[in-house]
Amino acid sequence: MIMLPSIYRGIWRAVHTLRKSRGTPPCRFLSTCDGLPVGLADAETIFALSSGHGRCGVAVVRASGPASATALRCMAGLSRSLPPPRTALLRSITDSQSKEVLDRGLVFWFPAPHSFTGEDSVEFHIHGGPAVITAVLQALGSVPGMRPAEAGEFTRRAFQAGKLDLTEVEGLGDLIHAETEAQRRQALRQMSGELGHLYQDWTHKLKRCLAHVEAFIDFSEDELIEDGVLNQVDRWVCDLQAEMEQHLKDERRGERLRSGVQVVIAGATNAGKSSLLNTLCQRPAAIVSPIAGTTRDIVETALDIGGFPVLLSDTAGLRESQDLVEREGVRRARERVEQADLTLVVVDCAHLPSDAQQAAAFLQEHLRSVLPTQEQPETVFAADRFLLLLNKTDLLPEEQRQKLDRELRRVSGFPPVCLISCHTNEGLQDFLTVLHSSVKTLCGDPLSGAPTLTQARHRAHLQQCFAALAQYQRYRDIDLALAAEGVRLALTSLGRITGRVGAEEILDIIFKDFCIGK
Amino acid sequence: MLTKKLPPLNSFLSLVSRRASHVTRQQYDVIVVGGGHAGTEAAAAAARVGAKTLLVSQKIQTIGALSCNPSLGGVGKGQLVREVDALDGLCGRAGDWAGIHFSILNRSKGPAVWGPRAQLDRQRYREFIQSELLSTPRLTVLEGSVEELLVSETNPEQPGHHRVTGILLANGSHPVSASSVILTTGTFLSGSLFIGQSTSPGGRIGDAPSSSGLSHTLKERLGLRVGRLRTGTPPRILRDSVDFSLAVVQPPDGHPTPFSFLNTRTHCKPEEQLPCHLTYTTPGVERVVKDSLHLNCHIQEDAKGPRYCPSIESRVLRFPGRRHQVWLEPEGLTSDLLYPQGLSMTMPPDVQLSLIRQIPALHRAKIHTHGYGVQYDFVCPTQLSPALQVKNTQGLFLAGQINGTTGYEEAAAQGLWAGVNAARCALSMPTVSLSRTESYIGVLIDDLVSRGVTEPYRMFTSRAEFRTALRPDNADMRLTLKGFEEVGCVSTLRYQEAVRVRDSLQDAQATLQALSLSSNSWKKQLPDIQISEVKNTVMTGMEVLQYNNVSFEMLASAFPESLSRHMEFSQRLKIEAVYRPHCNLQKKEIERIQKEENLLLPHDMDYLSLPVSMSQEVREILDRVRPSTLGAATRLQGITPAAIVHLLNYVRSAELRERRKHRKQQKEEREEELCAAKASLP
């Protein structure tokens, strides 16, 4: 067995337990009361990662505002009393909703006014992995009354509370300038291309929605404003909601980072799937035997692949079987493949036809039999959701192996192929590199810039926006002023990502779209 | 209180002229120039605050005249009328007295955007306003033309800064001196009238143009920046000549809703109200406009006209091929004239006649007075403080169209607020301002002074970001109490009424809140209502009242002993219940804004040489606009967050220095006293 590079070592602890929360709707960030969007009511308490972004030994997550004591109580398991002020305390840090342990670290309690911001504040000193940080940030977001901090907001609060010395403040303007402007630009750059265009497009549509509702409110009594105006807005809002829902659901990179990338090992019996699992997690987690059909149920293990959490599942070999237990195992295996973010299809080299061209055709056929039926045929290989592993290369003569390798590279429309041997660990290093890059693509790259923060913030704003549009629909026929308020809130939430929108802009659209006289 | 008898107009006039003989020798606290909506509210408000006030108008008969449309209120504007009334202004009560067709616009769109509106009898409105002014203590009215505004030489310590000393009347007698002067000259500042190809100086047809001295002083001596705007009015049509069978009748509300919080009914009986009529333009109208463009000077000028109250010419040109609404509005109970809303025009008289005859209902209409256009100067309102005082001239206040607004209600609101502050200034009290989080008046003034205008400014509900809290129903709770306790422009009588209303509302809400039952019990009490809560959830009366189809009346009949005494406020309680959760949500945001609003920026700040790091561009913007609060500064275009922090920092540290200095001074004084005391010891 080879020694894996140190970066791959260590098991990402919380993955198993966090998985449960995968099924929850993407609203964990929202603490809603009566379905009304947050951001106005209990927006007082803010939180953010205060230490540098990227991999580091210790990360500091800070919260400030009236709800920080509550956050500390429920996340550090301090139901009775708060710790003594400004004293380090080692605690397990848990998610207050799922009760999962996220990490073990130091917590600090800074009651007002003796804190950086002059408000009640808490600090969590946790391990610096992006997964842990994201998990803790997500958990904070689910505490009622908490929201992610705006750029420079801690400093601003500190300043407003008179906590900063005037000499310190001299540089603050430039700092905030840099923060707000640069971060907004950076955020937009991160969303560059499709995503940025999408948000701009939504903003534009929302502006039109609001302008049309406002035109109807302010002018329809005096003016010829067609009755169809509101129906048009209804359609726009509906479409936008659908788009946003899809977007929030689809764009699961943040969520993957939190709950782990689902990687499933699948293939025919005796291809060496369980061996692969054991090799990757460096322990005999699954029973390995030469008997076909040894693995019947799903064997799961959590891995850290280059800093990304991976949940690896070994499944029963796919074959027709009379055995009831094995049939259930195969059903589960197929189900798991359907849910997987990434499937490793393992094939025994020995079963390949010796002619390289025939081998390609064989593999194509084999992939079809493994993959979920509804995804066939054209999306099969286009998606970057599959890796093809040709195992037991130690059993092939060197010459044949090279020929195979060449031939498969020539064939287009194939997923990435790795030739490995779990027995000799040959090719494993290359495979890990490929796996790492696949997982990285699936999670986004948290090591560049500050995506854990910005993504979380964007997501929160998008969810507020989505919830606010529901307010439009709820009040559309009862009270148009409150319905319009919903669109306005939606626009404000989106505006926090893409830039503000003023009343004058809305009026401009009104006068462009309608003939308003008096 | 509609029990008041209006005195006959001639007795009013004689009283005025009797006073006029000695008015000029007097010293006044406040002089108001102009007797339109801004001027009358300003004069009345200044007098209510306690200032000895003089109102100067070119013609006594036109005080309180409705120069253009015979109506008051509407969407956004109705909110302003309610707020002016809540601050004890005139226009709400005048509207109730003179209204002949009441309706609440936007009835189906939610109480926050309801628009109380009325057609008015022109004569009655004028009479009411004139009689109110007459019975206002400390207020004198003078017929006369103002030749010149008197200002002090600039203070050598503050170059460019002046102080108002009074006015000079046209007949050249004595100067009349005052500590504050409010200019409400409407369209008369360098005004010119346009019909067809002819133009003549003036601000309103039939009135003499105002003196050029005033505009010279503002522009040349005070160096105020002015811009030019245009507006217009439609021809008046003889009622008898209109074929109403070709128009659609628009009946008024069956139960007229008064504007004023003091009135429970309107002067006009419900059944005596007059209808309006609706009709439409035809392709013929468009043809006439296009054929006569070369004869139409006004439309070719490049002064900015309003986008939302355009002349028929600009509507047709901007949106060709469409039909446009024309409202035929009565001008009064006994008037034989109609006002065709939507037909403002400036073409030659004969073309005007052929245009209106293109409209079916007006095919044989006769014109009584022709439509015309007006172009006039306005003072860029960013040169004013939120008290509506000119920043570089102590004691000079501006209100109404002179600030670039349009509309009676906008003028009245500014007039009232300028009057309040001019009086407070003259009586050595600090000026006051209203925030945009508490009133439409605050929104209006903040928009004007911090953003300025590029076209005539009109109020819309969409301008108020907190409009769910700024509703017509609660204007008294927002403003009357403050108006009495902090501003001093509200009478004791009105204050006591507002206190009674507040206490009753609070009492009723407490009762509703305490009325806490399981949802099952609620279902038994109100069997017709679908209560969606799960079984045995405890709900308060306030929560149940939020349901769309639950009225306060229903609750009161279910719990008569505790609730029936609050029936007077059934509608207000229902609205309050529905809106409260939303308003609570907004409260935090409002508090944040108020924090910023409360941070005043000294208006003599030298932005160009402020010792902080700030770009030249930002400095120039700040120097030009001179925002009065940090909040206003943040709303300026082109101001960076960094600049805001620097400003905040600078002001805070200036305060700190001031406080330290003060403490040091006190300490020194104490030490001196101590020394003196020691020395006096034997």
HADDOCK unambig.tbl for C-alpha pairs under 7 A between the chains (distance, minus, plus):
assign (segid A and resid 40 and name CA) (segid B and resid 585 and name CA) 5.33 0.50 0.50
assign (segid A and resid 40 and name CA) (segid B and resid 586 and name CA) 5.95 0.50 0.50
assign (segid A and resid 40 and name CA) (segid B and resid 588 and name CA) 6.07 0.50 0.50
assign (segid A and resid 40 and name CA) (segid B and resid 589 and name CA) 6.18 0.50 0.50
assign (segid A and resid 41 and name CA) (segid B and resid 585 and name CA) 4.48 0.50 0.50
assign (segid A and resid 41 and name CA) (segid B and resid 586 and name CA) 6.93 0.50 0.50
assign (segid A and resid 41 and name CA) (segid B and resid 588 and name CA) 6.30 0.50 0.50
assign (segid A and resid 173 and name CA) (segid B and resid 642 and name CA) 4.24 0.50 0.50
assign (segid A and resid 173 and name CA) (segid B and resid 643 and name CA) 6.75 0.50 0.50
assign (segid A and resid 173 and name CA) (segid B and resid 645 and name CA) 5.46 0.50 0.50
assign (segid A and resid 173 and name CA) (segid B and resid 646 and name CA) 5.91 0.50 0.50
assign (segid A and resid 174 and name CA) (segid B and resid 642 and name CA) 5.92 0.50 0.50
assign (segid A and resid 176 and name CA) (segid B and resid 642 and name CA) 5.96 0.50 0.50
assign (segid A and resid 177 and name CA) (segid B and resid 641 and name CA) 6.07 0.50 0.50
assign (segid A and resid 177 and name CA) (segid B and resid 642 and name CA) 4.84 0.50 0.50
assign (segid A and resid 214 and name CA) (segid B and resid 462 and name CA) 6.26 0.50 0.50
assign (segid A and resid 217 and name CA) (segid B and resid 106 and name CA) 6.99 0.50 0.50
assign (segid A and resid 218 and name CA) (segid B and resid 75 and name CA) 5.95 0.50 0.50
assign (segid A and resid 218 and name CA) (segid B and resid 460 and name CA) 6.21 0.50 0.50
assign (segid A and resid 218 and name CA) (segid B and resid 461 and name CA) 6.49 0.50 0.50
assign (segid A and resid 221 and name CA) (segid B and resid 105 and name CA) 6.44 0.50 0.50
assign (segid A and resid 221 and name CA) (segid B and resid 106 and name CA) 6.69 0.50 0.50
assign (segid A and resid 223 and name CA) (segid B and resid 325 and name CA) 6.73 0.50 0.50
assign (segid A and resid 224 and name CA) (segid B and resid 325 and name CA) 6.80 0.50 0.50
assign (segid A and resid 479 and name CA) (segid B and resid 109 and name CA) 5.24 0.50 0.50
assign (segid A and resid 479 and name CA) (segid B and resid 110 and name CA) 4.29 0.50 0.50
assign (segid A and resid 480 and name CA) (segid B and resid 109 and name CA) 4.78 0.50 0.50
assign (segid A and resid 480 and name CA) (segid B and resid 110 and name CA) 5.71 0.50 0.50
assign (segid A and resid 481 and name CA) (segid B and resid 109 and name CA) 6.44 0.50 0.50
assign (segid A and resid 481 and name CA) (segid B and resid 110 and name CA) 5.65 0.50 0.50
assign (segid A and resid 481 and name CA) (segid B and resid 112 and name CA) 6.26 0.50 0.50
assign (segid A and resid 481 and name CA) (segid B and resid 113 and name CA) 6.34 0.50 0.50
assign (segid A and resid 503 and name CA) (segid B and resid 462 and name CA) 6.98 0.50 0.50
assign (segid A and resid 503 and name CA) (segid B and resid 463 and name CA) 5.97 0.50 0.50
assign (segid A and resid 515 and name CA) (segid B and resid 319 and name CA) 6.55 0.50 0.50
assign (segid A and resid 516 and name CA) (segid B and resid 308 and name CA) 5.18 0.50 0.50
assign (segid A and resid 517 and name CA) (segid B and resid 308 and name CA) 4.95 0.50 0.50
assign (segid A and resid 517 and name CA) (segid B and resid 309 and name CA) 4.79 0.50 0.50
assign (segid A and resid 517 and name CA) (segid B and resid 310 and name CA) 5.70 0.50 0.50
assign (segid A and resid 517 and name CA) (segid B and resid 342 and name CA) 6.56 0.50 0.50
assign (segid A and resid 518 and name CA) (segid B and resid 308 and name CA) 6.30 0.50 0.50
assign (segid A and resid 518 and name CA) (segid B and resid 309 and name CA) 4.96 0.50 0.50
assign (segid A and resid 518 and name CA) (segid B and resid 342 and name CA) 5.83 0.50 0.50
